[in-house]
């Protein structure tokens, strides 16, 4: 099999972090553990490809990017054909979409955008912790996460007890391991960094094993999240959404990336069994793509995108949106799908619901009293 640059990057990023398993039992049969899974999509997912709108204007803007076999959601929106699992879950009230949304960033730089999508800040490089890490800390959750990315994602930083585990580290010299940990936790105090070292270096050998493919890692994640004594937060990290050329339609580069999302959701749904009912999955990306295709049959960096959601903690299947429309005067700067919902409101509402923490507390301690809204009652089960 040929190893393309995309498959190499994905292989190098398919690493796994385990949390410290010495954590309290989260619930009982009457009050089971709730799980939150974030799938980070780096490069800028094209929301109009993942969740196309039934608008004749799209044919004008994207004549070479039109999907042939869309999966219908309702009279206004569909799903990309590679999102088959998500579509099946939709019919069971186990999938939903937030459309025309984004973090409040319009600069179109991957580096700045990804920093903001993980920190939740209004400006890049002003914060050294992630909104998910701060949300866990605000909710009293320590050492309860599992991340599949390299290095420890900024998104999860803020809770030092999280144990980042790389399957290949058993073959690395100790000094190289320490250097990797130090880079991953840049900026934290020395005593806190020592706590991280101790957690990682003292993990049991039973936590090792398995290969690094996305299929294997997502199946292992399902088993780990099922454990009532295990972590309740998981983060996947996928690259490849920066499709400037040959983006494709039903098949192609962007379709392959969407298939990866669907594979994760499929394996979690299958592997978790009834525990999927106590799980919430959301995607995260730094920005969307331009509404109009470019000369290379791709798209440029844009603004508004979509959040894909799955799991039994959803209230119902719905496309939740304040749709801005695709007319030229409705587009952001005349070129991008506008964002009418602050994505941080969705993530704050999700953490409030899954972590059983007051929304106002999340708003105050995680998002610095920014102007975000509570959508918990609209989207998630209590």
C-alpha positions as CSV (number, residue, x, y, z in Angstrom):
1,X,0.0,0.0,0.0
2,X,1.4,3.4,-0.9
3,X,2.0,5.7,2.0
4,X,0.7,9.2,1.0
5,X,1.6,12.3,3.0
6,X,-1.9,12.4,4.4
7,X,-1.8,8.8,5.6
8,X,1.7,9.4,7.1
9,X,0.5,12.4,9.0
10,X,-2.5,10.6,10.3
11,X,-0.4,7.7,11.3
12,X,2.0,9.9,13.2
13,X,-0.9,11.6,15.0
14,X,-2.7,8.4,15.9
15,X,-1.3,8.3,19.4
16,X,-3.1,7.7,22.6
17,X,-3.1,9.3,26.0
18,X,-4.6,7.4,29.0
19,X,-5.8,9.1,32.1
20,X,-4.9,8.1,35.6
21,X,-7.3,5.3,36.4
22,X,-7.2,5.9,40.2
23,X,-10.3,8.0,40.2
24,X,-13.6,7.7,42.0
25,X,-16.6,5.7,40.8
26,X,-18.7,8.2,38.8
27,X,-22.1,6.7,39.2
28,X,-24.3,3.8,39.8
29,X,-26.9,1.9,37.9
30,X,-29.4,4.7,38.7
31,X,-26.8,7.5,38.0
32,X,-24.4,6.2,35.4
33,X,-21.1,7.9,34.3
34,X,-21.6,10.4,31.5
35,X,-19.0,10.6,28.7
36,X,-17.9,13.5,26.5
37,X,-16.0,12.9,23.3
38,X,-14.5,15.7,21.2
39,X,-13.3,15.0,17.6
40,X,-10.9,17.8,16.6
41,X,-10.8,18.4,12.9
42,X,-7.7,20.3,11.9
43,X,-7.5,22.2,8.6
44,X,-11.0,23.7,8.6
45,X,-14.0,21.3,7.9
46,X,-16.2,22.4,5.1
47,X,-19.6,22.5,6.7
48,X,-21.3,22.9,3.3
49,X,-19.9,19.6,2.2
50,X,-20.5,17.7,5.5
51,X,-24.0,19.1,5.9
52,X,-25.1,20.5,2.5
53,X,-28.0,22.9,2.3
54,X,-30.7,22.4,-0.3
55,X,-30.2,25.8,-2.0
56,X,-30.0,26.3,-5.7
57,X,-27.3,28.9,-5.1
58,X,-24.9,26.2,-4.1
59,X,-24.9,24.9,-7.8
60,X,-23.7,28.4,-8.8
61,X,-20.9,28.6,-6.3
62,X,-19.7,25.0,-6.5
63,X,-20.5,23.4,-9.8
64,X,-17.6,20.9,-9.5
65,X,-18.2,20.1,-5.8
66,X,-21.9,19.0,-5.9
67,X,-22.7,15.8,-4.1
68,X,-24.6,13.1,-6.0
69,X,-25.9,10.9,-3.2
70,X,-26.7,13.1,-0.3
71,X,-28.4,11.6,2.8
72,X,-31.5,13.5,3.5
73,X,-32.0,14.9,7.0
74,X,-35.0,17.3,6.4
75,X,-36.4,19.5,3.7
76,X,-33.5,21.9,4.1
77,X,-30.3,19.9,4.9
78,X,-28.6,16.6,4.1
79,X,-25.5,14.7,5.1
80,X,-22.5,13.8,3.0
81,X,-22.8,10.1,1.9
82,X,-19.7,9.1,3.9
83,X,-21.5,10.0,7.1
84,X,-23.7,6.8,7.0
85,X,-23.4,6.0,10.7
86,X,-24.4,9.5,11.6
87,X,-27.4,9.3,9.3
88,X,-28.5,6.0,10.8
89,X,-28.2,7.5,14.2
90,X,-30.3,10.5,13.1
91,X,-33.3,8.2,12.6
92,X,-32.9,7.0,16.2
93,X,-32.7,10.6,17.7
94,X,-29.0,9.9,18.3
95,X,-27.5,12.5,16.0
96,X,-27.8,16.3,15.4
97,X,-26.0,19.2,13.7
98,X,-25.2,22.8,14.6
99,X,-24.9,24.7,11.4
100,X,-23.5,28.2,10.6
101,X,-21.3,28.2,13.7
102,X,-17.7,28.8,14.6
103,X,-15.5,30.0,17.3
104,X,-15.1,33.8,17.2
105,X,-12.2,33.8,14.8
106,X,-12.1,35.3,11.3
107,X,-8.4,35.6,10.5
108,X,-8.1,32.4,8.4
109,X,-4.8,31.3,9.9
110,X,-4.6,27.7,10.8
111,X,-2.1,28.4,13.7
112,X,-4.2,31.2,15.2
113,X,-7.5,29.5,14.5
114,X,-6.5,26.2,16.1
115,X,-5.1,28.0,19.1
116,X,-8.4,29.9,19.6
117,X,-10.5,26.8,19.0
118,X,-8.7,25.0,21.8
119,X,-8.3,27.8,24.3
120,X,-11.7,29.4,23.7
121,X,-10.0,32.8,23.9
122,X,-10.8,35.8,21.7
123,X,-7.1,36.3,20.8
124,X,-4.5,33.7,19.8
125,X,-1.7,32.8,22.2
126,X,-3.2,34.7,25.2
127,X,-4.0,31.6,27.2
128,X,-2.0,28.4,28.0
129,X,-4.9,26.2,28.9
130,X,-7.8,24.7,26.9
131,X,-11.5,25.2,27.5
132,X,-12.0,21.4,28.0
133,X,-9.2,21.2,30.6
134,X,-10.6,24.3,32.4
135,X,-14.1,22.8,32.2
136,X,-13.0,19.6,33.8
137,X,-11.1,21.5,36.5
138,X,-14.2,23.7,37.2
139,X,-16.3,20.5,37.5
140,X,-13.8,18.8,39.8
141,X,-12.7,16.2,37.3
142,X,-9.0,15.3,37.6
143,X,-7.2,12.6,35.8
144,X,-10.3,11.6,33.9
145,X,-9.5,12.1,30.3
146,X,-8.2,10.1,27.3
147,X,-6.7,11.9,24.3
148,X,-5.8,10.6,20.9
149,X,-3.3,13.1,19.6
150,X,0.4,14.1,19.8
151,X,1.4,16.1,21.8
152,X,-1.1,16.5,24.7
153,X,-3.6,18.8,23.0
154,X,-3.9,22.3,24.3
155,X,-7.6,21.7,24.5
156,X,-7.1,19.4,27.5
157,X,-4.4,21.3,29.3
158,X,-5.4,22.8,32.6
159,X,-5.8,19.5,34.6
160,X,-2.4,18.2,35.4
161,X,-3.6,14.8,36.5
162,X,-4.4,13.8,32.9
163,X,-2.0,11.0,31.9
164,X,-0.7,11.3,28.3
165,X,0.4,7.9,27.1
166,X,2.1,7.1,23.8
167,X,2.2,3.4,22.8
168,X,5.7,4.0,21.3
169,X,7.1,5.5,24.4
170,X,8.1,2.1,25.7
171,X,10.9,2.2,23.0
172,X,12.1,5.7,23.7
173,X,15.0,6.7,26.1
174,X,13.7,8.3,29.3
175,X,15.3,11.7,28.4
176,X,13.4,11.8,25.2
177,X,10.1,11.0,27.0
178,X,10.8,13.8,29.5
179,X,11.5,16.3,26.6
180,X,8.2,15.4,24.9
181,X,6.3,15.9,28.2
182,X,8.0,19.2,28.9
183,X,7.1,20.5,25.4
184,X,3.5,19.4,25.8
185,X,3.1,21.1,29.1
186,X,5.0,24.3,28.3
187,X,4.4,27.1,30.8
188,X,3.2,25.2,33.9
189,X,5.0,25.4,37.3
190,X,7.8,22.9,38.0
191,X,5.9,21.1,40.8
192,X,2.9,20.6,38.6
193,X,5.2,19.3,35.8
194,X,6.7,16.8,38.3
195,X,3.2,15.5,39.0
196,X,2.7,14.9,35.3
197,X,6.0,13.0,35.1
198,X,5.1,10.9,38.1
199,X,1.7,9.9,36.6
200,X,3.1,9.0,33.3
201,X,6.2,7.2,34.4
202,X,4.3,5.1,37.0
203,X,1.5,3.9,34.7
204,X,1.1,0.1,34.7
205,X,2.2,-2.1,31.8
206,X,-1.4,-3.3,31.4
207,X,-2.2,0.1,29.8
208,X,0.1,-0.6,26.9
209,X,-0.7,-2.5,23.7
210,X,-2.8,-2.1,20.6
211,X,-1.8,-0.6,17.3
212,X,-2.0,3.1,16.3
213,X,-4.7,3.0,13.6
214,X,-7.8,5.1,14.0
215,X,-9.9,2.0,13.8
216,X,-8.0,0.3,16.6
217,X,-7.8,3.4,18.8
218,X,-11.5,4.2,18.5
219,X,-12.4,0.6,19.4
220,X,-10.2,0.7,22.4
221,X,-11.7,4.0,23.4
222,X,-15.1,2.5,23.4
223,X,-14.0,-0.2,25.9
224,X,-12.2,2.4,28.1
225,X,-15.2,4.7,28.3
226,X,-17.5,1.8,29.2
227,X,-15.4,1.3,32.4
228,X,-17.3,3.0,35.3
229,X,-13.9,3.6,36.9
230,X,-12.3,4.9,33.7
231,X,-12.1,8.3,32.1
232,X,-15.2,10.2,31.0
233,X,-13.6,12.5,28.5
234,X,-11.9,11.5,25.2
235,X,-10.3,13.6,22.5
236,X,-9.5,12.5,19.0
237,X,-7.4,14.6,16.7
238,X,-7.7,14.3,12.9
239,X,-5.8,16.3,10.2
240,X,-6.3,16.8,6.5
241,X,-9.3,19.1,6.2
242,X,-7.3,21.9,4.4
243,X,-8.6,20.9,1.0
244,X,-7.4,23.7,-1.3
245,X,-7.3,21.5,-4.4
246,X,-9.2,18.4,-5.6
247,X,-11.6,18.5,-2.6
248,X,-13.8,15.9,-4.2
249,X,-17.5,15.3,-4.0
250,X,-19.0,11.9,-2.9
251,X,-15.4,10.6,-2.9
252,X,-12.0,12.3,-2.6
253,X,-9.9,14.0,0.1
254,X,-12.7,15.7,2.1
255,X,-14.9,12.6,1.8
256,X,-12.0,10.4,3.3
257,X,-11.8,12.8,6.2
258,X,-15.5,12.6,6.8
259,X,-15.3,8.8,6.7
260,X,-12.8,9.0,9.5
261,X,-15.3,10.9,11.7
262,X,-18.0,8.3,10.8
263,X,-15.6,5.5,11.7
264,X,-15.0,6.9,15.2
265,X,-18.7,7.3,15.8
266,X,-19.5,3.8,14.4
267,X,-16.9,2.1,16.6
268,X,-18.0,4.1,19.7
269,X,-21.7,3.3,19.0
270,X,-21.0,-0.4,18.4
271,X,-18.4,-0.9,21.2
272,X,-20.1,1.0,24.0
273,X,-23.5,-0.7,23.7
274,X,-26.0,0.8,26.2
275,X,-23.3,3.2,27.5
276,X,-23.6,5.1,24.2
277,X,-26.9,6.4,25.7
278,X,-24.8,8.2,28.3
279,X,-22.4,9.7,25.8
280,X,-22.1,12.9,23.8
281,X,-19.8,13.3,20.8
282,X,-19.1,16.7,19.2
283,X,-16.7,17.8,16.5
284,X,-14.4,20.9,16.7
285,X,-12.7,22.8,13.9
286,X,-10.9,26.1,13.5
287,X,-13.0,27.5,10.7
288,X,-15.1,26.5,7.6
289,X,-14.3,26.9,3.9
290,X,-15.3,29.5,1.3
291,X,-18.7,29.1,-0.2
292,X,-17.3,29.4,-3.7
293,X,-14.9,26.8,-5.1
294,X,-11.5,28.0,-6.3
295,X,-9.7,27.3,-9.6
296,X,-8.3,24.0,-8.3
297,X,-11.7,22.5,-7.5
298,X,-11.0,23.1,-3.8
299,X,-12.0,25.7,-1.3
300,X,-10.1,28.4,0.7
301,X,-10.1,29.2,4.4
302,X,-13.5,30.5,5.5
303,X,-15.5,31.3,8.6
304,X,-18.8,29.5,9.4
305,X,-18.8,25.7,9.5
306,X,-20.9,23.0,11.3
307,X,-20.6,20.9,14.5
308,X,-21.5,17.2,14.1
309,X,-23.0,15.6,17.2
310,X,-24.0,12.1,18.2
311,X,-24.9,10.1,21.3
312,X,-27.7,9.3,23.7
313,X,-27.3,12.6,25.6
314,X,-28.8,14.5,22.7
315,X,-32.3,15.7,23.3
316,X,-33.4,14.8,19.7
317,X,-32.2,14.8,16.1
318,X,-32.2,18.3,14.7
319,X,-30.3,20.8,12.6
320,X,-30.0,23.6,15.1
321,X,-29.2,26.8,13.3
322,X,-29.9,30.5,12.7
323,X,-29.4,30.1,9.0
324,X,-27.9,33.2,7.4
325,X,-28.5,32.2,3.8
326,X,-26.1,32.1,0.8
327,X,-26.9,35.3,-1.0
328,X,-23.9,37.4,-1.6
329,X,-24.9,40.1,0.9
330,X,-25.5,37.5,3.6
331,X,-22.0,35.9,3.3
332,X,-19.2,37.0,5.7
333,X,-17.0,39.4,3.7
334,X,-18.9,38.4,0.6
335,X,-17.3,35.0,0.5
336,X,-17.9,32.8,3.6
337,X,-20.9,31.1,5.2
338,X,-21.5,33.4,8.2
339,X,-21.4,32.2,11.8
340,X,-24.5,33.1,13.7
341,X,-23.9,30.8,16.7
342,X,-20.8,31.1,18.9
343,X,-19.5,27.5,19.0
344,X,-18.2,28.1,22.5
345,X,-21.9,28.3,23.6
346,X,-22.4,24.8,22.3
347,X,-19.3,23.4,24.1
348,X,-20.1,25.2,27.3
349,X,-23.6,23.8,27.2
350,X,-22.3,20.3,26.5
351,X,-19.9,20.5,29.5
352,X,-22.6,21.8,31.7
353,X,-24.8,18.9,30.8
354,X,-22.3,16.1,30.8
355,X,-20.3,17.2,33.8
356,X,-23.5,18.2,35.7
357,X,-22.1,21.6,36.4
358,X,-24.0,24.9,36.5
359,X,-23.7,26.7,33.1
360,X,-23.1,30.0,34.8
361,X,-20.1,28.5,36.6
362,X,-18.7,27.2,33.3
363,X,-19.3,30.6,31.7
364,X,-17.5,32.3,34.5
365,X,-14.6,30.0,35.2
366,X,-14.0,28.6,31.7
367,X,-15.0,31.4,29.3
368,X,-14.3,34.5,31.5
369,X,-18.0,35.7,31.4
370,X,-17.9,36.1,27.6
371,X,-21.2,36.6,25.8
372,X,-22.1,33.0,25.3
373,X,-25.6,31.4,25.5
374,X,-26.9,28.4,27.3
375,X,-28.4,26.0,24.8
376,X,-28.5,23.0,27.2
377,X,-32.3,22.7,27.2
378,X,-32.4,23.0,23.4
379,X,-29.9,20.3,22.7
380,X,-29.0,18.0,25.6
381,X,-30.7,15.8,28.1
382,X,-30.3,16.8,31.8
